[in-house]
C-alpha cells in the first residue's frame, strides 16, 4: 500500500480518536453499576462520533458514496433490529455502516466479533468496552456470552442493531471449497458464492430476541465489484484506503435488504436452522443473478469474470 500524506494524516487522526474513544468507553464502564442507561448512551455516543469519522473518510474523502447502490426494503429510522449478512472482507462494515448511519443507528450497532480482536492494541479495548459480542469457537462458552449480552440489551430495551455474519469468517477460495465439501457431506445444497452458514449463534439470537423490543431481522446481501479483469475481486481495506477516488476508479458496492418480522420466523431450533440455510441459498442465487445481469450488460463472457465466481 503506497504511503501518501493523506493516509498518514488519516492514520494519526485514527490513533488519536481511538485513544479518546477508549477513555470515554472506560468511563462508561465505571458508571455502568450506577446507571446502566447512561453508560449505554455514553457508549453509543462514543461509537457515533468515532464511526462517523471513519464512514465520512470512506464515503467522502475516498469518494465511495456514489459507488454504493442499495436495493430492497426501506429501513425505518431508529428501528432496533438484528442484521444478518454475508461476509466478504474486512471492509464489509463500511457497507453496513452506510445503512446504519442513514437509519440513525450508527452508534447503537453491536457486532459479533471474534475474541482474537482483543489482541489488537487500542481497538481491542474499544470493542470490549463498547459491548461488542465477543465469541470464540467454543459453543459452551459462547452460549453464555450471548445470553449475557442479549439480557443486557433486552432487559433494558436498549436501541440496538445486532449484526451477525452466520458464515463465521470471510469467504476465500479455499474456505469455499471446504464449505462445499461440508454441504455435500451433509446432503445440503452447495453454494457457489457463499460459505454454508453456521446456525447455532443465529438460532440462539432469535430465541433470545423473539419476545423483546427487537421485532425485525434485516437480511442483507453484499457484493463488491472492482476495476480490472477480476471484476468480482474483493478489494482489501488497504487497497481502498490508498485509492484517490473509488467511484472514478470503477469500484462498485451493492447492498440488498430484506426486512423480515421476527414473528414470521419458525419457532423450533431445527426449523430456524433450516430457515437460515434457505436464506443463504436465496442469497447465493441473488448474487448469481447480479453477476449474470452484469455480464449481459457489459457483453463479457465467463472467462473474463472468473466463471462467475466471486
C-alpha positions as CSV (number, residue, x, y, z in Angstrom):
1,X,0.0,0.0,0.0
2,X,1.5,3.3,-1.0
3,X,2.1,5.7,1.9
4,X,0.6,9.1,1.0
5,X,0.3,12.3,3.1
6,X,-3.4,11.8,3.2
7,X,-3.1,8.2,4.5
8,X,-0.5,9.3,7.2
9,X,-2.9,12.1,8.3
10,X,-5.8,9.6,8.5
11,X,-3.7,7.1,10.5
12,X,-2.6,9.8,13.0
13,X,-6.2,11.0,13.4
14,X,-7.4,7.5,13.8
15,X,-5.0,6.7,16.6
16,X,-5.9,9.9,18.5
17,X,-9.6,9.2,18.1
18,X,-9.2,5.6,19.3
19,X,-7.4,6.8,22.5
20,X,-10.1,9.4,23.1
21,X,-12.8,6.7,22.5
22,X,-11.1,4.3,24.9
23,X,-11.2,6.9,27.7
24,X,-14.8,7.6,27.1
25,X,-15.8,4.0,26.9
26,X,-13.8,3.2,30.1
27,X,-15.7,5.9,31.9
28,X,-18.9,4.3,30.6
29,X,-17.8,1.1,32.3
30,X,-17.2,2.9,35.5
31,X,-20.7,4.4,35.7
32,X,-22.4,1.3,34.5
33,X,-23.0,-0.2,38.0
34,X,-24.7,3.1,39.0
35,X,-26.6,3.9,35.8
36,X,-27.0,1.3,33.0
37,X,-28.9,3.7,30.8
38,X,-26.3,6.5,31.0
39,X,-23.5,4.0,30.4
40,X,-25.2,2.7,27.3
41,X,-25.9,6.1,26.0
42,X,-22.3,7.2,26.5
43,X,-21.0,4.1,24.7
44,X,-23.4,4.8,21.8
45,X,-22.4,8.5,21.7
46,X,-18.8,7.5,21.6
47,X,-19.4,5.0,18.8
48,X,-21.4,7.6,16.9
49,X,-18.7,10.2,16.6
50,X,-15.9,7.7,16.1
51,X,-17.6,5.7,13.3
52,X,-18.9,8.9,11.7
53,X,-15.3,9.9,11.2
54,X,-14.4,6.5,9.8
55,X,-17.5,6.5,7.5
56,X,-17.0,10.1,6.3
57,X,-13.4,9.3,5.3
58,X,-14.6,6.3,3.2
59,X,-17.7,7.9,1.7
60,X,-16.5,11.5,1.2
61,X,-12.7,11.6,1.3
62,X,-12.3,8.4,-0.8
63,X,-15.5,9.2,-2.7
64,X,-17.1,5.8,-2.2
65,X,-20.6,7.2,-1.5
66,X,-21.5,7.4,-5.2
67,X,-20.3,3.8,-5.8
68,X,-22.9,2.3,-3.4
69,X,-26.2,1.0,-4.6
70,X,-28.9,-0.1,-2.2
71,X,-32.0,-2.1,-3.2
72,X,-34.8,-3.9,-1.5
73,X,-36.9,-2.9,1.5
74,X,-36.7,0.5,3.1
75,X,-35.2,0.7,6.6
76,X,-37.2,2.8,9.1
77,X,-35.5,5.4,11.2
78,X,-34.3,4.4,14.7
79,X,-35.7,0.8,14.5
80,X,-33.9,-1.8,16.5
81,X,-33.1,-5.0,14.6
82,X,-31.0,-8.0,14.1
83,X,-28.9,-7.9,10.9
84,X,-27.6,-11.0,9.1
85,X,-25.2,-10.6,6.2
86,X,-22.7,-12.5,4.1
87,X,-19.1,-11.8,4.9
88,X,-16.7,-11.0,2.1
89,X,-14.0,-8.7,3.5
90,X,-12.8,-6.6,6.4
91,X,-14.4,-3.5,4.8
92,X,-17.9,-5.0,5.0
93,X,-18.5,-2.8,7.9
94,X,-18.4,0.3,5.6
95,X,-21.4,-1.1,3.8
96,X,-23.3,-2.0,6.9
97,X,-22.5,1.4,8.4
98,X,-23.7,3.0,5.2
99,X,-27.1,1.6,6.2
100,X,-26.9,2.2,9.9
101,X,-25.8,5.9,9.7
102,X,-28.8,6.6,7.4
103,X,-31.1,4.8,9.8
104,X,-29.8,6.8,12.8
105,X,-28.4,3.6,14.4
106,X,-24.6,4.0,13.8
107,X,-23.6,4.4,17.4
108,X,-26.1,1.7,18.5
109,X,-24.6,-1.0,16.4
110,X,-23.2,-4.0,18.1
111,X,-21.3,-6.6,16.1
112,X,-20.5,-10.3,16.7
113,X,-16.6,-10.3,16.7
114,X,-14.0,-12.9,17.4
115,X,-12.3,-12.7,20.8
116,X,-9.0,-12.5,19.0
117,X,-9.7,-8.8,18.3
118,X,-8.8,-8.2,22.0
119,X,-5.2,-8.7,20.9
120,X,-5.2,-5.6,18.7
121,X,-3.8,-2.6,20.5
122,X,-6.3,0.2,21.3
123,X,-9.0,-1.3,19.0
124,X,-9.4,-4.5,21.1
125,X,-10.1,-2.5,24.3
126,X,-12.5,-0.2,22.5
127,X,-14.5,-3.1,21.1
128,X,-14.7,-4.8,24.5
129,X,-15.6,-1.7,26.5
130,X,-18.3,-0.7,24.0
131,X,-20.1,-4.0,24.5
132,X,-19.4,-5.9,21.2
133,X,-20.4,-9.5,21.3
134,X,-17.1,-11.4,21.6
135,X,-17.3,-15.0,20.5
136,X,-14.9,-17.9,20.1
137,X,-15.3,-21.4,18.5
138,X,-16.3,-22.9,21.9
139,X,-20.1,-23.0,21.8
140,X,-20.3,-23.8,25.5
141,X,-18.5,-20.5,26.3
142,X,-20.2,-18.6,23.5
143,X,-23.7,-19.5,24.6
144,X,-23.2,-17.9,28.0
145,X,-21.6,-14.9,26.4
146,X,-24.6,-14.4,24.0
147,X,-27.1,-14.9,26.8
148,X,-25.4,-12.2,29.0
149,X,-25.1,-9.8,26.0
150,X,-28.7,-10.2,25.0
151,X,-30.0,-9.9,28.6
152,X,-28.4,-6.5,28.9
153,X,-29.9,-5.3,25.6
154,X,-33.4,-6.8,26.0
155,X,-34.0,-6.2,29.8
156,X,-33.2,-2.5,29.3
157,X,-34.8,-2.2,25.9
158,X,-31.7,-0.6,24.6
159,X,-32.0,0.7,21.0
160,X,-29.7,-1.6,19.1
161,X,-28.6,-3.2,15.8
162,X,-27.2,-6.6,16.5
163,X,-25.0,-7.5,13.5
164,X,-24.1,-11.1,12.7
165,X,-22.3,-12.9,9.9
166,X,-23.5,-16.5,10.2
167,X,-20.7,-17.8,7.9
168,X,-18.4,-17.0,10.8
169,X,-15.5,-16.0,8.7
170,X,-14.5,-14.2,5.5
171,X,-15.1,-16.1,2.2
172,X,-11.9,-17.2,0.5
173,X,-11.4,-19.7,-2.4
174,X,-10.0,-22.3,-0.1
175,X,-12.8,-21.8,2.5
176,X,-15.4,-22.0,-0.2
177,X,-14.1,-25.4,-1.4
178,X,-14.2,-26.7,2.2
179,X,-17.7,-25.3,2.7
180,X,-18.9,-27.0,-0.4
181,X,-17.4,-30.3,0.7
182,X,-19.2,-29.9,4.1
183,X,-22.5,-29.2,2.3
184,X,-22.1,-32.4,0.1
185,X,-21.3,-34.5,3.2
186,X,-24.5,-33.2,5.0
187,X,-26.7,-33.5,1.9
188,X,-27.2,-29.8,1.7
189,X,-27.1,-27.5,-1.4
190,X,-23.7,-26.4,-2.4
191,X,-23.3,-22.6,-2.6
192,X,-21.3,-21.1,-5.4
193,X,-20.5,-17.7,-3.9
194,X,-21.1,-18.0,-0.1
195,X,-19.9,-20.2,2.8
196,X,-22.5,-22.5,4.3
197,X,-23.9,-20.7,7.4
198,X,-23.2,-21.7,10.9
199,X,-26.6,-21.5,12.6
200,X,-26.1,-22.0,16.3
201,X,-25.5,-18.3,17.0
202,X,-28.3,-17.3,14.8
203,X,-30.8,-19.7,16.5
204,X,-29.7,-18.5,19.9
205,X,-30.0,-14.9,19.0
206,X,-33.5,-15.2,17.5
207,X,-34.7,-17.2,20.5
208,X,-33.4,-14.5,22.9
209,X,-34.9,-11.6,20.9
210,X,-38.3,-13.1,20.0
211,X,-40.2,-11.5,22.8
212,X,-38.1,-8.4,23.1
213,X,-38.3,-4.9,21.7
214,X,-36.3,-6.0,18.7
215,X,-39.0,-7.1,16.2
216,X,-37.2,-7.4,12.8
217,X,-34.4,-9.2,11.0
218,X,-32.7,-7.3,8.2
219,X,-31.3,-9.8,5.8
220,X,-28.6,-8.0,3.8
221,X,-26.6,-9.3,0.9
222,X,-23.3,-7.6,-0.1
223,X,-21.5,-7.7,-3.4
224,X,-18.2,-5.9,-4.4
225,X,-17.2,-5.0,-8.0
226,X,-13.6,-4.0,-8.6
227,X,-11.8,-2.5,-11.6
228,X,-9.7,-4.8,-13.8
229,X,-10.2,-8.2,-15.3
230,X,-11.0,-9.9,-12.0
231,X,-14.3,-8.0,-11.6
232,X,-15.6,-9.7,-8.6
233,X,-12.4,-9.4,-6.6
234,X,-12.9,-8.2,-3.0
235,X,-10.8,-5.1,-2.6
236,X,-8.7,-5.2,0.5
237,X,-9.0,-2.5,3.2
238,X,-5.5,-1.3,2.4
239,X,-6.4,-1.0,-1.3
240,X,-9.4,1.1,-0.6
241,X,-7.7,3.4,1.9
242,X,-4.9,4.1,-0.7
243,X,-7.3,4.9,-3.5
244,X,-7.7,8.5,-4.5
245,X,-11.3,8.3,-5.8
246,X,-13.1,5.0,-5.5
247,X,-16.0,5.9,-7.8
248,X,-13.8,7.3,-10.5
249,X,-11.6,4.2,-10.3
250,X,-14.5,1.9,-11.0
251,X,-15.3,0.3,-7.7
252,X,-18.9,-0.6,-7.0
253,X,-20.7,-1.8,-3.9
254,X,-24.2,-3.3,-3.9
255,X,-26.4,-3.9,-0.9
256,X,-29.8,-5.7,-0.9
257,X,-32.1,-5.5,2.1
258,X,-35.0,-7.7,3.2
259,X,-36.8,-6.5,6.3
260,X,-38.5,-9.5,7.9
261,X,-40.6,-9.6,11.1
262,X,-39.2,-12.0,13.7
263,X,-42.7,-13.1,14.4
264,X,-42.7,-14.7,10.9
265,X,-39.7,-16.9,11.7
266,X,-40.3,-20.5,12.8
267,X,-40.2,-21.4,16.5
268,X,-38.2,-24.5,16.8
269,X,-34.4,-24.8,16.7
270,X,-34.4,-27.2,13.7
271,X,-36.8,-25.0,11.8
272,X,-34.7,-21.9,12.5
273,X,-31.6,-23.6,11.3
274,X,-33.3,-24.6,8.1
275,X,-34.7,-21.1,7.6
276,X,-31.2,-19.6,7.9
277,X,-29.8,-22.2,5.4
278,X,-32.7,-21.4,3.0
279,X,-31.9,-17.7,3.2
280,X,-28.3,-18.4,2.3
281,X,-29.4,-20.3,-0.8
282,X,-31.6,-17.4,-1.8
283,X,-28.6,-15.0,-1.3
284,X,-26.4,-17.3,-3.4
285,X,-29.0,-17.2,-6.2
286,X,-29.3,-13.4,-5.9
287,X,-25.5,-13.0,-6.3
288,X,-25.6,-15.3,-9.3
289,X,-28.4,-13.2,-10.9
290,X,-26.5,-10.0,-10.2
291,X,-23.3,-11.3,-11.9
292,X,-25.2,-12.8,-14.8
293,X,-27.0,-9.4,-15.3
294,X,-23.7,-7.6,-15.2
295,X,-22.1,-9.9,-17.8
296,X,-25.1,-9.4,-20.2
297,X,-24.9,-5.6,-19.7
298,X,-21.2,-5.5,-20.4
299,X,-21.0,-8.1,-23.1
300,X,-18.4,-10.1,-21.1
301,X,-18.0,-13.9,-21.1
302,X,-17.5,-16.2,-18.2
303,X,-13.7,-16.4,-18.7
304,X,-13.3,-12.7,-18.2
305,X,-15.2,-12.9,-14.9
306,X,-13.6,-16.0,-13.5
307,X,-16.6,-18.2,-14.4
308,X,-18.9,-16.0,-12.5
309,X,-17.4,-16.7,-9.0
310,X,-16.7,-14.0,-6.5
